[in-house]
Every structure is written in structure tokens, then in C-alpha cells.
Amino acid sequence: MNSIETTENSAPAGLYIHIPFCRSKCAYCDFYSITDRSQAAGYLHALSREMEQTREFAPLFDTVYVGGGTPSCLDTRQLAELLHRVRKTFPIAPDAEITVEVNPGDVDAVFMRGLRDAGVNRVSVGVQSFDDSILKSLGRRHDGREGREAVEAARTAGFDNIGVDLIYGVPGQTYELWRETMEAALGFNPEHLSCYELTIERGTPFHSRIERGELSLPGEAQAYRFFSMTSEFLEQRGYSHYEVSNFARENAFISRHNHKYWDHSPCLGLGPAAHSFNENRRWWNHRCLELYLRDVNEGRAPLAGREDLSAEELQLEALYFGFRTKRGIHGPDFRKRYGIDLFREKGPALCSLRDEGFVTLEDEFLAPTRRGLALADRLCLL
Ligand code: SF4
């Protein structure tokens, strides 16, 4: 598979760059990363080559997201060079949202100022919790103090768009501990909060411990209570619960990059395990640094697979994503894009979802209620 996809879609595209290194592996994590960072320089060189291979992907990008793995495993000089290379290779809008994920254990005010100087205008801090016992059980290598210092350092460096990532539903985490962590996060007045429910992925140490009966996760009722208390708590503090796991202090701080995944905008992913999407096609790179380096260094696209989504599959995905966002689904736009009149074809099912309090139907928008958001993944099966 050698062809490089290009988009004729006029919507600006999103660019994702995967940094596949972590200093250590967290017990719950299924993202592709390795702890041997000796190949970082060679990897950055290969990334430049992959950029060259894909430079025609889109006429314009208005979001760049450097994630991982742990981008802050790299130093600021490496990150600045990477972003310089991005700007030289791709047409990046002057007002593009440029995000870098950081791990609290890696950063201080000097690092954060280096990111600002490199043109980063949004930073996502992987705090996960401010409670040391929870961080230890997650296998994180930083403590609550370092989490606080990282967010403070971002503010001191002048960032005015800071995201704080948190996890709830951790074995041993009480509602009170979770509330304290949210309270501590709000002390920094972050522009954005991501609150993820812990999910257990096969092959992780957490999964093995659950299989052995050493750990247990909250049941469905407890999980719902975590979800609803999070939503209520943060909305009372002025945050908009705009997607199942995401909250923004103002609409201007809604993650523009994530929205591209949710509305089927063209997205180019670079690096091992990165996924790309355009029109009705999705393709993904090798989930293995060696295979990725081999292909890129031999001049081939490092592709592991691709799929062409049928009209029905695209519709189902669009419903899935739409039910996960507070904005919901706009009937006329959906019909134009996916060729189905939802209100006509699914009328009775939608009315019963509305009558049961899962969705609202107003002004041609089909939008989930808070209860609906909690069950968003199931609503699309209507
Ligand atoms: S959670 Fe983040 S820091 Fe931890 S192993 Fe996964 S990618 Fe690395």
C-alpha cells in the first residue's frame, strides 16, 4: 500500500503527530509507546520524511496536535524543530490551534516558555489526579504536587488555553476524592477539562489484575454517579459539558482538533499507530516503531491497513459521534452529508428516546440530555 491520499474537501484539515515514547508505562494505558528513547533522533528524522510523503494531503490545516506517548519526553529544541518542519511542509493557517500534550513529571516554566516560543498556543497537561494514592495506583510517575506545578508553569509561561486531563472511576477512588481532584483543578481556572472514565484495555497490567480479582471497577450505577456528579459539578462552575468527556470554560476553548474527528473532517495522522481520515476512507500506520522506520526510510508509506466506509457505516459513525456531543445532530446537515432523513426514517425511535429523557428534539437538532450523554455509545444503535 503505497498511495498517499489527498483531499479535495474544502474544509481545513487537522494534523496529528504521534510521539511514541514514554519514560515509563502506566498500568492502564493501551496507547502505542515504548520506553526506549534512544531512537528519538532517528524517529524525528523519519517523521520529516513522512511529512514529505504526505505534504499534498490538504490545501489547509487549521489544527495541529502533538500527542502520544509523551511529547514532553522530547526537549523543547526538538519540539520546536518539529513544529518548524510542520510549517515548512504543510499549509498551516495563521490562527491554527497548535496543541502539545505534556506529562507533569517533565515540565517546568522554562519548558513551557520553550513551547510558547515554538508557536504552541494550547497545552494539554496529563494530570489525571491530584491525589498521590490514585496516581500511584494508576502507575503514573508524577505526584500531585508536580501536577499542580505543571499547570502553574503553563500559566506562568503565558498560556491562555490550558487543558487539564483527569481520570475517574479508578479502583479505590471515592466520590469525595474525585470531587477534591476536580476542585483542585478548578483552582487553576483551566480553559478546558477532559474527564475520562477509566476503561480497562486488554493486555494492560490493570486488565491482568482485574482478571485475577485483585482490582474491581465501579459497577454501572457507580459509574453513572461518577459521570453525573462530574457533569453537574463542572456545569455549576460554568463549564460547558460539550462532549461525553470534555468540558470548556467558553465555546472558544472547545477543542477544535477533536471536533475534526467527530465531524468526519479530513485528518492526517503521522507516526506509528496514527490514523488518518478523508471522505469515506480511513487508514493507519504500523503500530510498531521498527516497521514504521523501515518503511519510511525505504521511501514507502508506513501503512498497516485501510478501510473504505460504506454509506451506512458513515451514517452510524456520524450518529455515534453526534450523540456524544452536546450540540447533537442537525437534521438537515445530516441529510445533506449522509443522505438520510433521520427524523423521517427513525421518527418513532427518536420520539421514544425523547419521551424517556435521553434526547431533545428542537429546531431540527437532535441532542443528548445529560442522561443521553451517559449512554451515548448505545443511542446510535436506535
Ligand atoms: S498514559 Fe500517557 S504517559 Fe502513561 S504510558 Fe500511556 S501514553 Fe505514556
Residues whose N, C-alpha, C, O or C-beta is under 5 A from the ligand:
A	BS01	SF4	C22 S24 K25 C26 C29 F31 S33 G68 G69 T70
